[in-house]
Amino acid sequence: MLSFISTTTVFGTPREVTLSELAIEAFYPADEATRKILNGV
């Protein structure tokens, strides 16, 4: 089973309509076994 840590970053303020809807979600391997599988090792 793969394990990940997820982070979500939201940009902007309510006054900035284009930035208020922009969000980036990133997934990082939570353990060495997951990192190795993702790297193809």
PyMOL Python script that loads the backbone (N, CA, C, O; Angstrom):
from pymol import cmd

cmd.read_pdbstr("""\
ATOM      1  N   MET A   1       0.845  -1.174   0.000  1.00  0.00           N
ATOM      2  CA  MET A   1       0.000   0.000   0.000  1.00  0.00           C
ATOM      3  C   MET A   1       0.891   1.238   0.000  1.00  0.00           C
ATOM      4  O   MET A   1       1.904   1.276   0.698  1.00  0.00           O
ATOM      5  N   LEU A   2       0.517   2.242  -0.775  1.00  0.00           N
ATOM      6  CA  LEU A   2       1.273   3.478  -0.839  1.00  0.00           C
ATOM      7  C   LEU A   2       0.782   4.448   0.227  1.00  0.00           C
ATOM      8  O   LEU A   2      -0.411   4.511   0.523  1.00  0.00           O
ATOM      9  N   SER A   3       1.718   5.206   0.801  1.00  0.00           N
ATOM     10  CA  SER A   3       1.379   6.190   1.830  1.00  0.00           C
ATOM     11  C   SER A   3       1.869   7.568   1.391  1.00  0.00           C
ATOM     12  O   SER A   3       3.012   7.730   0.964  1.00  0.00           O
ATOM     13  N   PHE A   4       0.979   8.561   1.505  1.00  0.00           N
ATOM     14  CA  PHE A   4       1.319   9.912   1.084  1.00  0.00           C
ATOM     15  C   PHE A   4       0.981  10.932   2.161  1.00  0.00           C
ATOM     16  O   PHE A   4       0.103  10.715   2.996  1.00  0.00           O
ATOM     17  N   ILE A   5       1.697  12.044   2.122  1.00  0.00           N
ATOM     18  CA  ILE A   5       1.363  13.226   2.899  1.00  0.00           C
ATOM     19  C   ILE A   5       0.853  14.243   1.889  1.00  0.00           C
ATOM     20  O   ILE A   5       1.473  14.446   0.845  1.00  0.00           O
ATOM     21  N   SER A   6      -0.257  14.874   2.187  1.00  0.00           N
ATOM     22  CA  SER A   6      -0.869  15.828   1.261  1.00  0.00           C
ATOM     23  C   SER A   6      -0.838  17.230   1.865  1.00  0.00           C
ATOM     24  O   SER A   6      -1.105  17.415   3.053  1.00  0.00           O
ATOM     25  N   THR A   7      -0.507  18.215   1.027  1.00  0.00           N
ATOM     26  CA  THR A   7      -0.589  19.613   1.436  1.00  0.00           C
ATOM     27  C   THR A   7      -1.425  20.367   0.412  1.00  0.00           C
ATOM     28  O   THR A   7      -1.355  20.089  -0.786  1.00  0.00           O
ATOM     29  N   THR A   8      -2.210  21.315   0.886  1.00  0.00           N
ATOM     30  CA  THR A   8      -3.016  22.150   0.005  1.00  0.00           C
ATOM     31  C   THR A   8      -2.663  23.605   0.271  1.00  0.00           C
ATOM     32  O   THR A   8      -2.671  24.052   1.418  1.00  0.00           O
ATOM     33  N   THR A   9      -2.355  24.337  -0.781  1.00  0.00           N
ATOM     34  CA  THR A   9      -2.035  25.749  -0.686  1.00  0.00           C
ATOM     35  C   THR A   9      -3.079  26.533  -1.469  1.00  0.00           C
ATOM     36  O   THR A   9      -3.342  26.240  -2.635  1.00  0.00           O
ATOM     37  N   VAL A  10      -3.672  27.533  -0.819  1.00  0.00           N
ATOM     38  CA  VAL A  10      -4.681  28.367  -1.461  1.00  0.00           C
ATOM     39  C   VAL A  10      -4.117  29.776  -1.559  1.00  0.00           C
ATOM     40  O   VAL A  10      -3.579  30.304  -0.586  1.00  0.00           O
ATOM     41  N   PHE A  11      -4.240  30.379  -2.727  1.00  0.00           N
ATOM     42  CA  PHE A  11      -3.686  31.703  -2.985  1.00  0.00           C
ATOM     43  C   PHE A  11      -4.789  32.751  -3.026  1.00  0.00           C
ATOM     44  O   PHE A  11      -5.958  32.448  -3.263  1.00  0.00           O
ATOM     45  N   GLY A  12      -4.382  33.992  -2.788  1.00  0.00           N
ATOM     46  CA  GLY A  12      -5.279  35.119  -3.018  1.00  0.00           C
ATOM     47  C   GLY A  12      -6.102  35.526  -1.813  1.00  0.00           C
ATOM     48  O   GLY A  12      -6.024  34.934  -0.737  1.00  0.00           O
ATOM     49  N   THR A  13      -6.878  36.544  -2.036  1.00  0.00           N
ATOM     50  CA  THR A  13      -7.787  37.095  -1.040  1.00  0.00           C
ATOM     51  C   THR A  13      -9.159  37.202  -1.686  1.00  0.00           C
ATOM     52  O   THR A  13      -9.267  37.070  -2.905  1.00  0.00           O
ATOM     53  N   PRO A  14     -10.206  37.437  -0.913  1.00  0.00           N
ATOM     54  CA  PRO A  14     -11.539  37.545  -1.508  1.00  0.00           C
ATOM     55  C   PRO A  14     -11.656  38.649  -2.567  1.00  0.00           C
ATOM     56  O   PRO A  14     -12.541  38.593  -3.422  1.00  0.00           O
ATOM     57  N   ARG A  15     -10.778  39.639  -2.516  1.00  0.00           N
ATOM     58  CA  ARG A  15     -10.844  40.736  -3.487  1.00  0.00           C
ATOM     59  C   ARG A  15     -10.255  40.346  -4.836  1.00  0.00           C
ATOM     60  O   ARG A  15     -10.558  40.984  -5.844  1.00  0.00           O
ATOM     61  N   GLU A  16      -9.429  39.324  -4.875  1.00  0.00           N
ATOM     62  CA  GLU A  16      -8.798  38.886  -6.116  1.00  0.00           C
ATOM     63  C   GLU A  16      -9.542  37.661  -6.645  1.00  0.00           C
ATOM     64  O   GLU A  16      -9.277  36.538  -6.216  1.00  0.00           O
ATOM     65  N   VAL A  17     -10.452  37.872  -7.556  1.00  0.00           N
ATOM     66  CA  VAL A  17     -11.323  36.797  -8.027  1.00  0.00           C
ATOM     67  C   VAL A  17     -10.528  35.686  -8.695  1.00  0.00           C
ATOM     68  O   VAL A  17     -10.804  34.511  -8.454  1.00  0.00           O
ATOM     69  N   THR A  18      -9.540  36.027  -9.535  1.00  0.00           N
ATOM     70  CA  THR A  18      -8.808  34.980 -10.246  1.00  0.00           C
ATOM     71  C   THR A  18      -7.943  34.162  -9.301  1.00  0.00           C
ATOM     72  O   THR A  18      -7.829  32.948  -9.470  1.00  0.00           O
ATOM     73  N   LEU A  19      -7.336  34.795  -8.318  1.00  0.00           N
ATOM     74  CA  LEU A  19      -6.480  34.060  -7.388  1.00  0.00           C
ATOM     75  C   LEU A  19      -7.268  33.358  -6.287  1.00  0.00           C
ATOM     76  O   LEU A  19      -6.779  32.391  -5.703  1.00  0.00           O
ATOM     77  N   SER A  20      -8.467  33.822  -5.997  1.00  0.00           N
ATOM     78  CA  SER A  20      -9.222  33.228  -4.894  1.00  0.00           C
ATOM     79  C   SER A  20      -9.651  31.799  -5.211  1.00  0.00           C
ATOM     80  O   SER A  20      -9.978  31.040  -4.299  1.00  0.00           O
ATOM     81  N   GLU A  21      -9.656  31.419  -6.495  1.00  0.00           N
ATOM     82  CA  GLU A  21     -10.060  30.068  -6.859  1.00  0.00           C
ATOM     83  C   GLU A  21      -8.879  29.156  -7.153  1.00  0.00           C
ATOM     84  O   GLU A  21      -9.073  27.987  -7.487  1.00  0.00           O
ATOM     85  N   LEU A  22      -7.657  29.669  -7.035  1.00  0.00           N
ATOM     86  CA  LEU A  22      -6.470  28.882  -7.341  1.00  0.00           C
ATOM     87  C   LEU A  22      -5.996  28.129  -6.110  1.00  0.00           C
ATOM     88  O   LEU A  22      -5.787  28.725  -5.053  1.00  0.00           O
ATOM     89  N   ALA A  23      -5.827  26.828  -6.246  1.00  0.00           N
ATOM     90  CA  ALA A  23      -5.314  25.999  -5.155  1.00  0.00           C
ATOM     91  C   ALA A  23      -4.392  24.945  -5.755  1.00  0.00           C
ATOM     92  O   ALA A  23      -4.639  24.433  -6.847  1.00  0.00           O
ATOM     93  N   ILE A  24      -3.331  24.632  -5.028  1.00  0.00           N
ATOM     94  CA  ILE A  24      -2.392  23.594  -5.447  1.00  0.00           C
ATOM     95  C   ILE A  24      -2.378  22.517  -4.374  1.00  0.00           C
ATOM     96  O   ILE A  24      -2.172  22.803  -3.194  1.00  0.00           O
ATOM     97  N   GLU A  25      -2.597  21.285  -4.793  1.00  0.00           N
ATOM     98  CA  GLU A  25      -2.529  20.159  -3.868  1.00  0.00           C
ATOM     99  C   GLU A  25      -1.329  19.306  -4.266  1.00  0.00           C
ATOM    100  O   GLU A  25      -1.209  18.887  -5.417  1.00  0.00           O
ATOM    101  N   ALA A  26      -0.457  19.056  -3.321  1.00  0.00           N
ATOM    102  CA  ALA A  26       0.754  18.278  -3.588  1.00  0.00           C
ATOM    103  C   ALA A  26       0.760  17.030  -2.709  1.00  0.00           C
ATOM    104  O   ALA A  26       0.331  17.056  -1.556  1.00  0.00           O
ATOM    105  N   PHE A  27       1.259  15.935  -3.288  1.00  0.00           N
ATOM    106  CA  PHE A  27       1.367  14.676  -2.557  1.00  0.00           C
ATOM    107  C   PHE A  27       2.833  14.288  -2.479  1.00  0.00           C
ATOM    108  O   PHE A  27       3.539  14.287  -3.487  1.00  0.00           O
ATOM    109  N   TYR A  28       3.281  13.962  -1.285  1.00  0.00           N
ATOM    110  CA  TYR A  28       4.659  13.551  -1.046  1.00  0.00           C
ATOM    111  C   TYR A  28       4.665  12.151  -0.436  1.00  0.00           C
ATOM    112  O   TYR A  28       3.771  11.815   0.340  1.00  0.00           O
ATOM    113  N   PRO A  29       5.659  11.331  -0.775  1.00  0.00           N
ATOM    114  CA  PRO A  29       5.724   9.993  -0.181  1.00  0.00           C
ATOM    115  C   PRO A  29       5.903  10.091   1.335  1.00  0.00           C
ATOM    116  O   PRO A  29       6.736  10.857   1.818  1.00  0.00           O
ATOM    117  N   ALA A  30       5.129   9.324   2.070  1.00  0.00           N
ATOM    118  CA  ALA A  30       5.181   9.367   3.527  1.00  0.00           C
ATOM    119  C   ALA A  30       6.214   8.404   4.098  1.00  0.00           C
ATOM    120  O   ALA A  30       6.565   8.500   5.274  1.00  0.00           O
ATOM    121  N   ASP A  31       6.705   7.477   3.278  1.00  0.00           N
ATOM    122  CA  ASP A  31       7.707   6.546   3.778  1.00  0.00           C
ATOM    123  C   ASP A  31       8.669   6.145   2.656  1.00  0.00           C
ATOM    124  O   ASP A  31       8.440   6.446   1.485  1.00  0.00           O
ATOM    125  N   GLU A  32       9.714   5.481   3.030  1.00  0.00           N
ATOM    126  CA  GLU A  32      10.767   5.089   2.081  1.00  0.00           C
ATOM    127  C   GLU A  32      10.264   4.101   1.039  1.00  0.00           C
ATOM    128  O   GLU A  32      10.662   4.178  -0.123  1.00  0.00           O
ATOM    129  N   ALA A  33       9.402   3.182   1.432  1.00  0.00           N
ATOM    130  CA  ALA A  33       8.887   2.186   0.484  1.00  0.00           C
ATOM    131  C   ALA A  33       8.073   2.857  -0.625  1.00  0.00           C
ATOM    132  O   ALA A  33       8.200   2.487  -1.792  1.00  0.00           O
ATOM    133  N   THR A  34       7.253   3.821  -0.278  1.00  0.00           N
ATOM    134  CA  THR A  34       6.470   4.546  -1.281  1.00  0.00           C
ATOM    135  C   THR A  34       7.389   5.334  -2.206  1.00  0.00           C
ATOM    136  O   THR A  34       7.161   5.363  -3.415  1.00  0.00           O
ATOM    137  N   ARG A  35       8.414   5.969  -1.667  1.00  0.00           N
ATOM    138  CA  ARG A  35       9.359   6.745  -2.469  1.00  0.00           C
ATOM    139  C   ARG A  35      10.047   5.843  -3.476  1.00  0.00           C
ATOM    140  O   ARG A  35      10.206   6.219  -4.637  1.00  0.00           O
ATOM    141  N   LYS A  36      10.457   4.659  -3.046  1.00  0.00           N
ATOM    142  CA  LYS A  36      11.133   3.740  -3.948  1.00  0.00           C
ATOM    143  C   LYS A  36      10.220   3.271  -5.082  1.00  0.00           C
ATOM    144  O   LYS A  36      10.658   3.167  -6.228  1.00  0.00           O
ATOM    145  N   ILE A  37       8.965   2.991  -4.770  1.00  0.00           N
ATOM    146  CA  ILE A  37       8.019   2.555  -5.802  1.00  0.00           C
ATOM    147  C   ILE A  37       7.795   3.671  -6.821  1.00  0.00           C
ATOM    148  O   ILE A  37       7.760   3.411  -8.023  1.00  0.00           O
ATOM    149  N   LEU A  38       7.645   4.897  -6.356  1.00  0.00           N
ATOM    150  CA  LEU A  38       7.409   6.023  -7.260  1.00  0.00           C
ATOM    151  C   LEU A  38       8.635   6.326  -8.128  1.00  0.00           C
ATOM    152  O   LEU A  38       8.493   6.762  -9.270  1.00  0.00           O
ATOM    153  N   ASN A  39       9.823   6.099  -7.596  1.00  0.00           N
ATOM    154  CA  ASN A  39      11.046   6.336  -8.348  1.00  0.00           C
ATOM    155  C   ASN A  39      11.427   5.152  -9.226  1.00  0.00           C
ATOM    156  O   ASN A  39      12.382   5.243  -9.998  1.00  0.00           O
ATOM    157  N   GLY A  40      10.709   4.059  -9.125  1.00  0.00           N
ATOM    158  CA  GLY A  40      10.990   2.888  -9.939  1.00  0.00           C
ATOM    159  C   GLY A  40      12.226   2.128  -9.502  1.00  0.00           C
ATOM    160  O   GLY A  40      12.877   1.467 -10.311  1.00  0.00           O
ATOM    161  N   VAL A  41      12.544   2.221  -8.239  1.00  0.00           N
ATOM    162  CA  VAL A  41      13.729   1.530  -7.696  1.00  0.00           C
ATOM    163  C   VAL A  41      13.333   0.191  -7.134  1.00  0.00           C
ATOM    164  O   VAL A  41      14.184  -0.543  -6.632  1.00  0.00           O
TER     165      VAL A  41
END
""", "prot")
cmd.dss("prot")
cmd.show_as("cartoon", "prot")
cmd.util.cbc("prot")
cmd.orient("prot")
